């Protein structure tokens, strides 16, 4: 009964992962794959000697942790608002999903127009209210490029958290909330002492999934900045993409992928240990 699912997992996940691990120890050129040679740890040695690796690693950490943290906080606030009773709630719930359901490339092109230093509506608004004295090139400035990309990804990812947490909130028993209210619990105590522990399993799995997705996500960065300016928005997945398709070095790209996979495994293990400790406590 499990064989079809196992075959799919093996074909689409296990085999590519094993093949990427093998490629990381070879010199494989995209333009001449047949001339493959086993080079041991040379790809990793060369990777660790490149300044771009450490910059992309730092950017990836900031990108992943920062995006998921803000998406969680704002998504939880959004879920609480959507869980309240108000007129047009069903329509608003559907409308909230639009940023998350919109294809990433379309989102990137939309924001590329919004952030245009000459024609973009964002600069027009900020200039009109006096927050800017001159148009800002948000994506061409090393100091603002990564933060701008993170703001866009946070905007797009909030609905995912909001919907997942909203579904968990819908499952909180109303009689339990009423009992806590009768016992003298205020809205704040009701949320922290009753609601949050009940929805915590959903929050934890949502954070875990989003951490993995965000760490591997580079569509938005590729379209808007392609890692620039001066590698200020270069992340590990984008670095691997450039290494493979611009440098034609599949072995070096695979080495970057292996390092990222190992970092994600460490992050997941640490996260799961913290979850188990909180459950025991």
QUIFEN-V173686 format. One record per residue. N is the residue number from 1. RES is the residue in three letters. SS is DSSP state (H for helix, E for strand, C for the rest). OMEGA is omega in whole degrees, -180 to 180 (* if undefined). D_CENTER is the distance of its C-alpha to the mean C-alpha in whole Angstrom. Layout:
n: (N,N)
res: (RES,RES)
ss: (SS,SS)
omega: (OMEGA,OMEGA)
d_center: (D_CENTER,D_CENTER)
This chain:
n: (1,2,3,4,5,6,7,8,9,10,11,12,13,14,15,16,17,18,19,20,21,22,23,24,25,26,27,28,29,30,31,32,33,34,35,36,37,38,39,40,41,42,43,44,45,46,47,48,49,50,51,52,53,54,55,56,57,58,59,60,61,62,63,64,65,66,67,68,69,70,71,72,73,74,75,76,77,78,79,80,81,82,83,84,85,86,87,88,89,90,91,92,93,94,95,96,97,98,99,100,101,102,103,104,105,106,107,108,109,110,111,112,113,114,115,116,117,118,119,120,121,122,123,124,125,126,127,128,129,130,131,132,133,134,135,136,137,138,139,140,141,142,143,144,145,146,147,148,149,150,151,152,153,154,155,156,157,158,159,160,161,162,163,164,165,166,167,168,169,170,171,172,173,174,175,176,177,178,179,180,181,182,183,184,185,186,187,188,189,190,191,192,193,194,195,196,197,198,199,200,201,202,203,204,205,206,207,208,209,210,211,212,213,214,215,216,217,218,219,220,221,222,223,224,225,226,227,228,229,230,231,232,233,234,235,236,237,238,239,240,241,242,243,244,245,246,247,248,249,250,251,252,253,254,255,256,257,258,259,260,261,262,263,264,265,266,267,268,269,270,271,272,273,274,275,276,277,278,279,280,281)
res: (UNK,UNK,UNK,UNK,UNK,UNK,UNK,UNK,UNK,UNK,UNK,UNK,UNK,UNK,UNK,UNK,UNK,UNK,UNK,UNK,UNK,UNK,UNK,UNK,UNK,UNK,UNK,UNK,UNK,UNK,UNK,UNK,UNK,UNK,UNK,UNK,UNK,UNK,UNK,UNK,UNK,UNK,UNK,UNK,UNK,UNK,UNK,UNK,UNK,UNK,UNK,UNK,UNK,UNK,UNK,UNK,UNK,UNK,UNK,UNK,UNK,UNK,UNK,UNK,UNK,UNK,UNK,UNK,UNK,UNK,UNK,UNK,UNK,UNK,UNK,UNK,UNK,UNK,UNK,UNK,UNK,UNK,UNK,UNK,UNK,UNK,UNK,UNK,UNK,UNK,UNK,UNK,UNK,UNK,UNK,UNK,UNK,UNK,UNK,UNK,UNK,UNK,UNK,UNK,UNK,UNK,UNK,UNK,UNK,UNK,UNK,UNK,UNK,UNK,UNK,UNK,UNK,UNK,UNK,UNK,UNK,UNK,UNK,UNK,UNK,UNK,UNK,UNK,UNK,UNK,UNK,UNK,UNK,UNK,UNK,UNK,UNK,UNK,UNK,UNK,UNK,UNK,UNK,UNK,UNK,UNK,UNK,UNK,UNK,UNK,UNK,UNK,UNK,UNK,UNK,UNK,UNK,UNK,UNK,UNK,UNK,UNK,UNK,UNK,UNK,UNK,UNK,UNK,UNK,UNK,UNK,UNK,UNK,UNK,UNK,UNK,UNK,UNK,UNK,UNK,UNK,UNK,UNK,UNK,UNK,UNK,UNK,UNK,UNK,UNK,UNK,UNK,UNK,UNK,UNK,UNK,UNK,UNK,UNK,UNK,UNK,UNK,UNK,UNK,UNK,UNK,UNK,UNK,UNK,UNK,UNK,UNK,UNK,UNK,UNK,UNK,UNK,UNK,UNK,UNK,UNK,UNK,UNK,UNK,UNK,UNK,UNK,UNK,UNK,UNK,UNK,UNK,UNK,UNK,UNK,UNK,UNK,UNK,UNK,UNK,UNK,UNK,UNK,UNK,UNK,UNK,UNK,UNK,UNK,UNK,UNK,UNK,UNK,UNK,UNK,UNK,UNK,UNK,UNK,UNK,UNK,UNK,UNK,UNK,UNK,UNK,UNK,UNK,UNK,UNK,UNK,UNK,UNK,UNK,UNK,UNK,UNK,UNK,UNK,UNK,UNK)
ss: (C,C,H,H,H,H,H,H,H,H,H,H,H,H,H,H,H,H,H,H,H,H,H,C,C,E,E,E,E,C,C,E,E,E,E,E,E,E,C,C,C,H,H,H,H,H,H,H,C,C,H,H,H,H,H,H,H,H,H,H,H,H,H,H,H,H,H,H,H,H,H,H,H,H,H,H,H,H,H,H,H,H,H,C,C,C,C,C,H,H,H,H,H,H,H,H,C,H,H,H,H,C,C,H,H,H,H,H,H,H,H,H,H,H,C,C,C,C,C,C,H,H,H,H,H,H,H,H,C,C,C,C,C,C,C,C,C,C,C,C,C,C,C,C,H,H,H,H,H,H,H,H,H,H,H,H,H,H,H,H,H,H,H,H,H,H,H,H,H,H,C,C,C,H,H,H,H,H,H,H,H,H,C,C,C,C,H,H,H,H,H,H,H,H,H,H,H,H,H,H,H,H,H,H,H,H,H,H,H,H,H,H,H,H,H,H,C,C,H,H,H,H,H,H,C,C,C,C,C,C,C,C,C,C,C,H,H,H,H,H,H,H,H,H,H,C,C,C,E,H,H,H,H,H,H,H,H,H,H,H,H,H,H,H,H,H,H,H,H,H,H,H,H,H,H,H,H,H,H,H,C)
omega: (-179,-174,-180,180,179,178,179,179,180,-177,-174,-177,-173,-179,177,-180,179,180,178,178,178,-180,-178,179,-179,170,-176,180,-178,-178,-180,-175,-177,-179,-177,180,177,-175,178,-177,-177,180,-180,178,179,-180,-179,179,-177,177,-179,180,-177,177,178,177,178,179,-180,179,179,-179,-174,-176,-179,-179,-177,-180,-179,177,179,-177,-178,177,178,176,178,179,179,178,-178,179,178,180,177,-177,-180,-176,-179,179,-179,179,177,-179,-178,-177,-173,-180,-178,-178,-179,178,-174,-179,178,176,-180,-180,178,-180,176,177,-179,-174,-180,-176,-178,-175,-175,-178,-179,178,179,-179,-178,176,-178,-178,176,179,176,176,178,-179,-178,174,-171,-175,-179,-179,-179,-176,-175,-172,-177,179,178,178,179,179,179,-180,177,178,-178,-175,-180,-179,179,178,-177,-178,-180,-180,176,178,178,179,179,-179,178,-178,-179,-179,178,177,180,179,178,179,178,180,175,180,176,-180,-180,178,179,-178,-175,-174,-175,-173,-174,177,-178,-178,-176,178,178,180,-176,-179,178,178,-180,179,-177,176,-179,-179,-177,180,-178,-172,178,-179,-177,-179,-178,-176,-172,-175,-177,178,-179,-6,178,178,-178,177,179,178,-178,178,179,176,178,178,179,-179,-177,-169,173,178,-180,-177,-179,179,178,178,178,178,176,179,179,179,179,179,179,178,178,178,177,180,-180,-180,178,-179,-179,177,177,178,180,178,-180,179,179,180,*)
d_center: (34,31,32,30,27,27,28,25,23,25,25,22,20,22,24,22,20,24,25,22,23,27,26,25,28,30,31,30,30,28,32,34,32,36,36,34,35,34,33,32,30,30,27,25,28,28,24,24,27,25,24,21,19,19,18,15,15,15,12,10,10,11,7,5,8,9,6,6,10,11,9,11,14,14,14,16,19,18,19,22,23,23,25,28,31,31,33,30,28,27,27,24,22,22,21,18,17,17,14,12,15,15,15,12,15,17,15,15,19,19,18,19,23,22,21,24,26,29,29,26,26,24,26,29,28,28,31,33,32,33,29,30,33,32,29,26,24,21,19,22,22,21,21,19,17,13,14,14,11,9,12,11,7,8,11,10,8,11,13,11,12,15,16,16,17,20,21,21,23,25,26,28,32,33,36,34,33,37,38,36,37,41,41,40,36,35,32,30,31,31,27,27,29,29,26,23,25,25,21,20,19,17,15,15,14,11,10,10,9,6,6,7,5,2,5,7,6,9,11,11,12,14,16,16,17,17,16,19,21,22,19,17,14,14,12,13,12,13,16,17,17,20,21,22,23,24,26,27,26,24,25,24,20,21,21,18,16,18,18,14,15,17,15,12,16,17,14,14,18,18,16,18,21,21,20,24,25,24,26,29,29)
